[in-house]
Amino acid sequence: MPPAITRFIRDETGATAVEYGLMVALISTAILVVVTAIGVSMATIYQRIADTISP
């Protein structure tokens, strides 16, 4: 095989970039889920406080 093809087959630089991209996607999805859950909980807490304070 020509050396250029052998070098291309052994090159793992792109694989590393894809792995980092997948990790970033997974972490950002987890953050989005957690922030959404916290937002809903906080809205419920603030609504209870508002209901208690209002006459």
mmCIF file as Biopython writes it, N, C-alpha, C and O atoms, coordinates in Angstrom:
data_model
#
loop_
_atom_site.group_PDB
_atom_site.id
_atom_site.type_symbol
_atom_site.label_atom_id
_atom_site.label_alt_id
_atom_site.label_comp_id
_atom_site.label_asym_id
_atom_site.label_entity_id
_atom_site.label_seq_id
_atom_site.pdbx_PDB_ins_code
_atom_site.Cartn_x
_atom_site.Cartn_y
_atom_site.Cartn_z
_atom_site.occupancy
_atom_site.B_iso_or_equiv
_atom_site.auth_seq_id
_atom_site.auth_asym_id
_atom_site.pdbx_PDB_model_num
ATOM 1   N N  . MET A ? 1  ? 0.837   -1.181 0.000  1.0 0.0 1  A 1 
ATOM 2   C CA . MET A ? 1  ? 0.000   0.000  0.000  1.0 0.0 1  A 1 
ATOM 3   C C  . MET A ? 1  ? 0.882   1.244  0.000  1.0 0.0 1  A 1 
ATOM 4   O O  . MET A ? 1  ? 1.953   1.251  0.606  1.0 0.0 1  A 1 
ATOM 5   N N  . PRO A ? 2  ? 0.438   2.274  -0.667 1.0 0.0 2  A 1 
ATOM 6   C CA . PRO A ? 2  ? 1.211   3.526  -0.645 1.0 0.0 2  A 1 
ATOM 7   C C  . PRO A ? 2  ? 1.245   4.115  0.771  1.0 0.0 2  A 1 
ATOM 8   O O  . PRO A ? 2  ? 0.305   3.940  1.546  1.0 0.0 2  A 1 
ATOM 9   N N  . PRO A ? 3  ? 2.321   4.803  1.092  1.0 0.0 3  A 1 
ATOM 10  C CA . PRO A ? 3  ? 2.467   5.356  2.458  1.0 0.0 3  A 1 
ATOM 11  C C  . PRO A ? 3  ? 1.361   6.342  2.826  1.0 0.0 3  A 1 
ATOM 12  O O  . PRO A ? 3  ? 0.989   6.424  3.997  1.0 0.0 3  A 1 
ATOM 13  N N  . ALA A ? 4  ? 0.830   7.085  1.870  1.0 0.0 4  A 1 
ATOM 14  C CA . ALA A ? 4  ? -0.218  8.065  2.179  1.0 0.0 4  A 1 
ATOM 15  C C  . ALA A ? 4  ? -1.485  7.363  2.663  1.0 0.0 4  A 1 
ATOM 16  O O  . ALA A ? 4  ? -2.144  7.841  3.586  1.0 0.0 4  A 1 
ATOM 17  N N  . ILE A ? 5  ? -1.822  6.249  2.055  1.0 0.0 5  A 1 
ATOM 18  C CA . ILE A ? 5  ? -3.018  5.507  2.466  1.0 0.0 5  A 1 
ATOM 19  C C  . ILE A ? 5  ? -2.808  4.885  3.841  1.0 0.0 5  A 1 
ATOM 20  O O  . ILE A ? 5  ? -3.710  4.901  4.678  1.0 0.0 5  A 1 
ATOM 21  N N  . THR A ? 6  ? -1.630  4.344  4.072  1.0 0.0 6  A 1 
ATOM 22  C CA . THR A ? 6  ? -1.322  3.752  5.375  1.0 0.0 6  A 1 
ATOM 23  C C  . THR A ? 6  ? -1.399  4.815  6.469  1.0 0.0 6  A 1 
ATOM 24  O O  . THR A ? 6  ? -1.956  4.567  7.538  1.0 0.0 6  A 1 
ATOM 25  N N  . ARG A ? 7  ? -0.844  5.993  6.205  1.0 0.0 7  A 1 
ATOM 26  C CA . ARG A ? 7  ? -0.891  7.090  7.166  1.0 0.0 7  A 1 
ATOM 27  C C  . ARG A ? 7  ? -2.342  7.494  7.449  1.0 0.0 7  A 1 
ATOM 28  O O  . ARG A ? 7  ? -2.706  7.747  8.598  1.0 0.0 7  A 1 
ATOM 29  N N  . PHE A ? 8  ? -3.165  7.553  6.403  1.0 0.0 8  A 1 
ATOM 30  C CA . PHE A ? 8  ? -4.573  7.936  6.553  1.0 0.0 8  A 1 
ATOM 31  C C  . PHE A ? 8  ? -5.327  6.922  7.410  1.0 0.0 8  A 1 
ATOM 32  O O  . PHE A ? 8  ? -6.146  7.308  8.245  1.0 0.0 8  A 1 
ATOM 33  N N  . ILE A ? 9  ? -5.064  5.647  7.217  1.0 0.0 9  A 1 
ATOM 34  C CA . ILE A ? 9  ? -5.753  4.599  7.969  1.0 0.0 9  A 1 
ATOM 35  C C  . ILE A ? 9  ? -5.360  4.637  9.450  1.0 0.0 9  A 1 
ATOM 36  O O  . ILE A ? 9  ? -6.197  4.393  10.319 1.0 0.0 9  A 1 
ATOM 37  N N  . ARG A ? 10 ? -4.104  4.940  9.735  1.0 0.0 10 A 1 
ATOM 38  C CA . ARG A ? 10 ? -3.632  4.951  11.122 1.0 0.0 10 A 1 
ATOM 39  C C  . ARG A ? 10 ? -3.935  6.256  11.849 1.0 0.0 10 A 1 
ATOM 40  O O  . ARG A ? 10 ? -3.830  6.309  13.075 1.0 0.0 10 A 1 
ATOM 41  N N  . ASP A ? 11 ? -4.304  7.291  11.139 1.0 0.0 11 A 1 
ATOM 42  C CA . ASP A ? 11 ? -4.565  8.596  11.753 1.0 0.0 11 A 1 
ATOM 43  C C  . ASP A ? 11 ? -5.844  8.538  12.583 1.0 0.0 11 A 1 
ATOM 44  O O  . ASP A ? 11 ? -6.910  8.199  12.068 1.0 0.0 11 A 1 
ATOM 45  N N  . GLU A ? 12 ? -5.734  8.868  13.859 1.0 0.0 12 A 1 
ATOM 46  C CA . GLU A ? 12 ? -6.886  8.833  14.756 1.0 0.0 12 A 1 
ATOM 47  C C  . GLU A ? 12 ? -7.291  10.225 15.219 1.0 0.0 12 A 1 
ATOM 48  O O  . GLU A ? 12 ? -8.080  10.347 16.155 1.0 0.0 12 A 1 
ATOM 49  N N  . THR A ? 13 ? -6.785  11.253 14.606 1.0 0.0 13 A 1 
ATOM 50  C CA . THR A ? 13 ? -7.093  12.616 15.011 1.0 0.0 13 A 1 
ATOM 51  C C  . THR A ? 13 ? -8.577  12.912 14.872 1.0 0.0 13 A 1 
ATOM 52  O O  . THR A ? 13 ? -9.172  13.499 15.775 1.0 0.0 13 A 1 
ATOM 53  N N  . GLY A ? 14 ? -9.176  12.526 13.776 1.0 0.0 14 A 1 
ATOM 54  C CA . GLY A ? 14 ? -10.601 12.767 13.566 1.0 0.0 14 A 1 
ATOM 55  C C  . GLY A ? 14 ? -11.456 12.005 14.555 1.0 0.0 14 A 1 
ATOM 56  O O  . GLY A ? 14 ? -12.485 12.512 15.000 1.0 0.0 14 A 1 
ATOM 57  N N  . ALA A ? 15 ? -11.051 10.801 14.906 1.0 0.0 15 A 1 
ATOM 58  C CA . ALA A ? 15 ? -11.805 10.001 15.875 1.0 0.0 15 A 1 
ATOM 59  C C  . ALA A ? 15 ? -11.829 10.690 17.228 1.0 0.0 15 A 1 
ATOM 60  O O  . ALA A ? 15 ? -12.851 10.678 17.914 1.0 0.0 15 A 1 
ATOM 61  N N  . THR A ? 16 ? -10.716 11.287 17.616 1.0 0.0 16 A 1 
ATOM 62  C CA . THR A ? 16 ? -10.654 11.997 18.886 1.0 0.0 16 A 1 
ATOM 63  C C  . THR A ? 16 ? -11.598 13.190 18.874 1.0 0.0 16 A 1 
ATOM 64  O O  . THR A ? 16 ? -12.291 13.441 19.860 1.0 0.0 16 A 1 
ATOM 65  N N  . ALA A ? 17 ? -11.633 13.919 17.781 1.0 0.0 17 A 1 
ATOM 66  C CA . ALA A ? 17 ? -12.528 15.070 17.669 1.0 0.0 17 A 1 
ATOM 67  C C  . ALA A ? 17 ? -13.986 14.631 17.756 1.0 0.0 17 A 1 
ATOM 68  O O  . ALA A ? 17 ? -14.801 15.306 18.385 1.0 0.0 17 A 1 
ATOM 69  N N  . VAL A ? 18 ? -14.313 13.522 17.140 1.0 0.0 18 A 1 
ATOM 70  C CA . VAL A ? 18 ? -15.683 13.009 17.202 1.0 0.0 18 A 1 
ATOM 71  C C  . VAL A ? 18 ? -16.031 12.598 18.635 1.0 0.0 18 A 1 
ATOM 72  O O  . VAL A ? 18 ? -17.140 12.859 19.101 1.0 0.0 18 A 1 
ATOM 73  N N  . GLU A ? 19 ? -15.106 11.966 19.323 1.0 0.0 19 A 1 
ATOM 74  C CA . GLU A ? 19 ? -15.354 11.564 20.709 1.0 0.0 19 A 1 
ATOM 75  C C  . GLU A ? 19 ? -15.591 12.784 21.590 1.0 0.0 19 A 1 
ATOM 76  O O  . GLU A ? 19 ? -16.504 12.780 22.416 1.0 0.0 19 A 1 
ATOM 77  N N  . TYR A ? 20 ? -14.784 13.822 21.428 1.0 0.0 20 A 1 
ATOM 78  C CA . TYR A ? 20 ? -14.990 15.042 22.202 1.0 0.0 20 A 1 
ATOM 79  C C  . TYR A ? 20 ? -16.336 15.677 21.860 1.0 0.0 20 A 1 
ATOM 80  O O  . TYR A ? 20 ? -17.027 16.180 22.746 1.0 0.0 20 A 1 
ATOM 81  N N  . GLY A ? 21 ? -16.704 15.656 20.610 1.0 0.0 21 A 1 
ATOM 82  C CA . GLY A ? 21 ? -18.002 16.202 20.201 1.0 0.0 21 A 1 
ATOM 83  C C  . GLY A ? 21 ? -19.153 15.455 20.842 1.0 0.0 21 A 1 
ATOM 84  O O  . GLY A ? 21 ? -20.128 16.069 21.276 1.0 0.0 21 A 1 
ATOM 85  N N  . LEU A ? 22 ? -19.052 14.135 20.905 1.0 0.0 22 A 1 
ATOM 86  C CA . LEU A ? 22 ? -20.097 13.337 21.547 1.0 0.0 22 A 1 
ATOM 87  C C  . LEU A ? 22 ? -20.167 13.622 23.048 1.0 0.0 22 A 1 
ATOM 88  O O  . LEU A ? 22 ? -21.256 13.701 23.616 1.0 0.0 22 A 1 
ATOM 89  N N  . MET A ? 23 ? -19.016 13.775 23.683 1.0 0.0 23 A 1 
ATOM 90  C CA . MET A ? 23 ? -19.012 14.086 25.112 1.0 0.0 23 A 1 
ATOM 91  C C  . MET A ? 23 ? -19.651 15.441 25.380 1.0 0.0 23 A 1 
ATOM 92  O O  . MET A ? 23 ? -20.431 15.586 26.321 1.0 0.0 23 A 1 
ATOM 93  N N  . VAL A ? 24 ? -19.327 16.431 24.562 1.0 0.0 24 A 1 
ATOM 94  C CA . VAL A ? 24 ? -19.914 17.766 24.734 1.0 0.0 24 A 1 
ATOM 95  C C  . VAL A ? 24 ? -21.422 17.701 24.542 1.0 0.0 24 A 1 
ATOM 96  O O  . VAL A ? 24 ? -22.164 18.325 25.299 1.0 0.0 24 A 1 
ATOM 97  N N  . ALA A ? 25 ? -21.884 16.961 23.550 1.0 0.0 25 A 1 
ATOM 98  C CA . ALA A ? 25 ? -23.320 16.834 23.317 1.0 0.0 25 A 1 
ATOM 99  C C  . ALA A ? 25 ? -24.008 16.169 24.504 1.0 0.0 25 A 1 
ATOM 100 O O  . ALA A ? 25 ? -25.082 16.608 24.917 1.0 0.0 25 A 1 
ATOM 101 N N  . LEU A ? 26 ? -23.412 15.124 25.054 1.0 0.0 26 A 1 
ATOM 102 C CA . LEU A ? 26 ? -24.000 14.425 26.191 1.0 0.0 26 A 1 
ATOM 103 C C  . LEU A ? 26 ? -24.041 15.322 27.432 1.0 0.0 26 A 1 
ATOM 104 O O  . LEU A ? 26 ? -25.053 15.374 28.130 1.0 0.0 26 A 1 
ATOM 105 N N  . ILE A ? 27 ? -22.956 16.013 27.699 1.0 0.0 27 A 1 
ATOM 106 C CA . ILE A ? 27 ? -22.892 16.887 28.872 1.0 0.0 27 A 1 
ATOM 107 C C  . ILE A ? 27 ? -23.881 18.036 28.740 1.0 0.0 27 A 1 
ATOM 108 O O  . ILE A ? 27 ? -24.564 18.375 29.706 1.0 0.0 27 A 1 
ATOM 109 N N  . SER A ? 28 ? -23.968 18.640 27.554 1.0 0.0 28 A 1 
ATOM 110 C CA . SER A ? 28 ? -24.904 19.754 27.381 1.0 0.0 28 A 1 
ATOM 111 C C  . SER A ? 28 ? -26.351 19.290 27.497 1.0 0.0 28 A 1 
ATOM 112 O O  . SER A ? 28 ? -27.192 20.033 28.002 1.0 0.0 28 A 1 
ATOM 113 N N  . THR A ? 29 ? -26.657 18.082 27.042 1.0 0.0 29 A 1 
ATOM 114 C CA . THR A ? 29 ? -28.008 17.544 27.192 1.0 0.0 29 A 1 
ATOM 115 C C  . THR A ? 29 ? -28.329 17.322 28.667 1.0 0.0 29 A 1 
ATOM 116 O O  . THR A ? 29 ? -29.430 17.637 29.117 1.0 0.0 29 A 1 
ATOM 117 N N  . ALA A ? 30 ? -27.382 16.786 29.414 1.0 0.0 30 A 1 
ATOM 118 C CA . ALA A ? 30 ? -27.591 16.573 30.850 1.0 0.0 30 A 1 
ATOM 119 C C  . ALA A ? 30 ? -27.803 17.902 31.574 1.0 0.0 30 A 1 
ATOM 120 O O  . ALA A ? 30 ? -28.666 18.004 32.445 1.0 0.0 30 A 1 
ATOM 121 N N  . ILE A ? 31 ? -27.028 18.904 31.222 1.0 0.0 31 A 1 
ATOM 122 C CA . ILE A ? 31 ? -27.181 20.226 31.842 1.0 0.0 31 A 1 
ATOM 123 C C  . ILE A ? 31 ? -28.555 20.802 31.523 1.0 0.0 31 A 1 
ATOM 124 O O  . ILE A ? 31 ? -29.207 21.369 32.399 1.0 0.0 31 A 1 
ATOM 125 N N  . LEU A ? 32 ? -28.992 20.663 30.292 1.0 0.0 32 A 1 
ATOM 126 C CA . LEU A ? 32 ? -30.298 21.173 29.889 1.0 0.0 32 A 1 
ATOM 127 C C  . LEU A ? 32 ? -31.418 20.503 30.684 1.0 0.0 32 A 1 
ATOM 128 O O  . LEU A ? 32 ? -32.349 21.176 31.127 1.0 0.0 32 A 1 
ATOM 129 N N  . VAL A ? 33 ? -31.336 19.205 30.864 1.0 0.0 33 A 1 
ATOM 130 C CA . VAL A ? 33 ? -32.362 18.477 31.621 1.0 0.0 33 A 1 
ATOM 131 C C  . VAL A ? 33 ? -32.379 18.930 33.080 1.0 0.0 33 A 1 
ATOM 132 O O  . VAL A ? 33 ? -33.448 19.148 33.650 1.0 0.0 33 A 1 
ATOM 133 N N  . VAL A ? 34 ? -31.212 19.070 33.679 1.0 0.0 34 A 1 
ATOM 134 C CA . VAL A ? 34 ? -31.126 19.467 35.084 1.0 0.0 34 A 1 
ATOM 135 C C  . VAL A ? 34 ? -31.632 20.893 35.272 1.0 0.0 34 A 1 
ATOM 136 O O  . VAL A ? 34 ? -32.395 21.159 36.201 1.0 0.0 34 A 1 
ATOM 137 N N  . VAL A ? 35 ? -31.221 21.801 34.413 1.0 0.0 35 A 1 
ATOM 138 C CA . VAL A ? 35 ? -31.657 23.201 34.536 1.0 0.0 35 A 1 
ATOM 139 C C  . VAL A ? 35 ? -33.165 23.314 34.346 1.0 0.0 35 A 1 
ATOM 140 O O  . VAL A ? 35 ? -33.813 24.093 35.045 1.0 0.0 35 A 1 
ATOM 141 N N  . THR A ? 36 ? -33.729 22.563 33.426 1.0 0.0 36 A 1 
ATOM 142 C CA . THR A ? 36 ? -35.177 22.581 33.218 1.0 0.0 36 A 1 
ATOM 143 C C  . THR A ? 36 ? -35.900 22.068 34.460 1.0 0.0 36 A 1 
ATOM 144 O O  . THR A ? 36 ? -36.894 22.657 34.884 1.0 0.0 36 A 1 
ATOM 145 N N  . ALA A ? 37 ? -35.414 20.989 35.038 1.0 0.0 37 A 1 
ATOM 146 C CA . ALA A ? 37 ? -36.037 20.435 36.240 1.0 0.0 37 A 1 
ATOM 147 C C  . ALA A ? 37 ? -35.957 21.417 37.407 1.0 0.0 37 A 1 
ATOM 148 O O  . ALA A ? 37 ? -36.924 21.582 38.150 1.0 0.0 37 A 1 
ATOM 149 N N  . ILE A ? 38 ? -34.823 22.057 37.564 1.0 0.0 38 A 1 
ATOM 150 C CA . ILE A ? 38 ? -34.659 23.035 38.647 1.0 0.0 38 A 1 
ATOM 151 C C  . ILE A ? 38 ? -35.578 24.232 38.398 1.0 0.0 38 A 1 
ATOM 152 O O  . ILE A ? 38 ? -36.169 24.760 39.340 1.0 0.0 38 A 1 
ATOM 153 N N  . GLY A ? 39 ? -35.703 24.661 37.153 1.0 0.0 39 A 1 
ATOM 154 C CA . GLY A ? 39 ? -36.575 25.788 36.829 1.0 0.0 39 A 1 
ATOM 155 C C  . GLY A ? 39 ? -38.018 25.505 37.172 1.0 0.0 39 A 1 
ATOM 156 O O  . GLY A ? 39 ? -38.710 26.372 37.708 1.0 0.0 39 A 1 
ATOM 157 N N  . VAL A ? 40 ? -38.484 24.310 36.872 1.0 0.0 40 A 1 
ATOM 158 C CA . VAL A ? 40 ? -39.862 23.939 37.200 1.0 0.0 40 A 1 
ATOM 159 C C  . VAL A ? 40 ? -40.050 23.906 38.715 1.0 0.0 40 A 1 
ATOM 160 O O  . VAL A ? 40 ? -41.072 24.373 39.217 1.0 0.0 40 A 1 
ATOM 161 N N  . SER A ? 41 ? -39.089 23.367 39.441 1.0 0.0 41 A 1 
ATOM 162 C CA . SER A ? 41 ? -39.176 23.320 40.903 1.0 0.0 41 A 1 
ATOM 163 C C  . SER A ? 41 ? -39.181 24.723 41.496 1.0 0.0 41 A 1 
ATOM 164 O O  . SER A ? 41 ? -39.951 25.009 42.413 1.0 0.0 41 A 1 
ATOM 165 N N  . MET A ? 42 ? -38.339 25.582 40.986 1.0 0.0 42 A 1 
ATOM 166 C CA . MET A ? 42 ? -38.281 26.948 41.496 1.0 0.0 42 A 1 
ATOM 167 C C  . MET A ? 42 ? -39.571 27.702 41.198 1.0 0.0 42 A 1 
ATOM 168 O O  . MET A ? 42 ? -40.038 28.470 42.039 1.0 0.0 42 A 1 
ATOM 169 N N  . ALA A ? 43 ? -40.150 27.502 40.031 1.0 0.0 43 A 1 
ATOM 170 C CA . ALA A ? 43 ? -41.412 28.156 39.691 1.0 0.0 43 A 1 
ATOM 171 C C  . ALA A ? 43 ? -42.507 27.723 40.660 1.0 0.0 43 A 1 
ATOM 172 O O  . ALA A ? 43 ? -43.327 28.541 41.077 1.0 0.0 43 A 1 
ATOM 173 N N  . THR A ? 44 ? -42.524 26.449 41.018 1.0 0.0 44 A 1 
ATOM 174 C CA . THR A ? 44 ? -43.512 25.943 41.975 1.0 0.0 44 A 1 
ATOM 175 C C  . THR A ? 44 ? -43.300 26.574 43.348 1.0 0.0 44 A 1 
ATOM 176 O O  . THR A ? 44 ? -44.264 26.967 44.005 1.0 0.0 44 A 1 
ATOM 177 N N  . ILE A ? 45 ? -42.074 26.671 43.774 1.0 0.0 45 A 1 
ATOM 178 C CA . ILE A ? 45 ? -41.772 27.267 45.081 1.0 0.0 45 A 1 
ATOM 179 C C  . ILE A ? 45 ? -42.184 28.733 45.105 1.0 0.0 45 A 1 
ATOM 180 O O  . ILE A ? 45 ? -42.812 29.179 46.065 1.0 0.0 45 A 1 
ATOM 181 N N  . TYR A ? 46 ? -41.839 29.492 44.060 1.0 0.0 46 A 1 
ATOM 182 C CA . TYR A ? 46 ? -42.199 30.912 44.013 1.0 0.0 46 A 1 
ATOM 183 C C  . TYR A ? 46 ? -43.712 31.099 43.939 1.0 0.0 46 A 1 
ATOM 184 O O  . TYR A ? 46 ? -44.244 32.060 44.496 1.0 0.0 46 A 1 
ATOM 185 N N  . GLN A ? 47 ? -44.400 30.201 43.266 1.0 0.0 47 A 1 
ATOM 186 C CA . GLN A ? 47 ? -45.861 30.298 43.186 1.0 0.0 47 A 1 
ATOM 187 C C  . GLN A ? 47 ? -46.484 30.050 44.558 1.0 0.0 47 A 1 
ATOM 188 O O  . GLN A ? 47 ? -47.442 30.727 44.932 1.0 0.0 47 A 1 
ATOM 189 N N  . ARG A ? 48 ? -45.953 29.091 45.307 1.0 0.0 48 A 1 
ATOM 190 C CA . ARG A ? 48 ? -46.463 28.849 46.672 1.0 0.0 48 A 1 
ATOM 191 C C  . ARG A ? 48 ? -46.230 30.060 47.559 1.0 0.0 48 A 1 
ATOM 192 O O  . ARG A ? 48 ? -47.098 30.433 48.349 1.0 0.0 48 A 1 
ATOM 193 N N  . ILE A ? 49 ? -45.067 30.671 47.433 1.0 0.0 49 A 1 
ATOM 194 C CA . ILE A ? 49 ? -44.762 31.863 48.233 1.0 0.0 49 A 1 
ATOM 195 C C  . ILE A ? 49 ? -45.724 32.992 47.853 1.0 0.0 49 A 1 
ATOM 196 O O  . ILE A ? 49 ? -46.256 33.674 48.728 1.0 0.0 49 A 1 
ATOM 197 N N  . ALA A ? 50 ? -45.944 33.187 46.566 1.0 0.0 50 A 1 
ATOM 198 C CA . ALA A ? 50 ? -46.853 34.236 46.111 1.0 0.0 50 A 1 
ATOM 199 C C  . ALA A ? 50 ? -48.272 33.988 46.587 1.0 0.0 50 A 1 
ATOM 200 O O  . ALA A ? 50 ? -48.968 34.926 46.974 1.0 0.0 50 A 1 
ATOM 201 N N  . ASP A ? 51 ? -48.712 32.732 46.563 1.0 0.0 51 A 1 
ATOM 202 C CA . ASP A ? 51 ? -50.061 32.401 47.042 1.0 0.0 51 A 1 
ATOM 203 C C  . ASP A ? 51 ? -50.188 32.645 48.541 1.0 0.0 51 A 1 
ATOM 204 O O  . ASP A ? 51 ? -51.240 33.072 49.018 1.0 0.0 51 A 1 
ATOM 205 N N  . THR A ? 52 ? -49.132 32.378 49.274 1.0 0.0 52 A 1 
ATOM 206 C CA . THR A ? 52 ? -49.159 32.583 50.724 1.0 0.0 52 A 1 
ATOM 207 C C  . THR A ? 52 ? -49.175 34.063 51.074 1.0 0.0 52 A 1 
ATOM 208 O O  . THR A ? 52 ? -49.862 34.469 52.012 1.0 0.0 52 A 1 
ATOM 209 N N  . ILE A ? 53 ? -48.432 34.868 50.339 1.0 0.0 53 A 1 
ATOM 210 C CA . ILE A ? 53 ? -48.323 36.304 50.639 1.0 0.0 53 A 1 
ATOM 211 C C  . ILE A ? 53 ? -49.559 37.069 50.191 1.0 0.0 53 A 1 
ATOM 212 O O  . ILE A ? 53 ? -49.993 37.989 50.884 1.0 0.0 53 A 1 
ATOM 213 N N  . SER A ? 54 ? -50.122 36.717 49.073 1.0 0.0 54 A 1 
ATOM 214 C CA . SER A ? 54 ? -51.244 37.497 48.550 1.0 0.0 54 A 1 
ATOM 215 C C  . SER A ? 54 ? -52.476 37.327 49.435 1.0 0.0 54 A 1 
ATOM 216 O O  . SER A ? 54 ? -52.712 36.249 49.980 1.0 0.0 54 A 1 
ATOM 217 N N  . PRO A ? 55 ? -53.269 38.410 49.575 1.0 0.0 55 A 1 
ATOM 218 C CA . PRO A ? 55 ? -54.433 38.401 50.477 1.0 0.0 55 A 1 
ATOM 219 C C  . PRO A ? 55 ? -55.546 37.504 49.998 1.0 0.0 55 A 1 
ATOM 220 O O  . PRO A ? 55 ? -56.582 37.399 50.655 1.0 0.0 55 A 1 
#
